[in-house]
Amino acid sequence: EAGPMNAGTTIIAFVEDPDGYPIELIGKKD
């Protein structure tokens, strides 16, 4: 799941790696 933050300029998503640890993915919209 990803959601907009900072007026929709940044997307932050959380996923789980194969070992079950949460990974935070941060991407900037162009």
N, C-alpha and C positions, 0 to 999 in steps of 0.2 A: 504494500500500500504506500502511496506517495501523496503528499499534500503540499499545497503552496504555503510559503511563509514569506515574511518581509514583503508584503504587497505582491506576492506571486512571482518574485524574481528568483527565489531559491526553492528547489525541490529536495525534500529530505525523505528518504525511504529506509525502512529497516527490513533486512532479510536475514535468514539463518544460513550459515555455512554448513557443509556436510557434517560437521562435528556438533552442530546445534548451538553454536555461539551466534548471538545477534551481531549483525554487521550494519553499520550506518553508512548509507550511501548519500552523498550530498552532491547535487549537480546544479549548475547555474543555467537558467534559461537564456538563450541568446535573443 
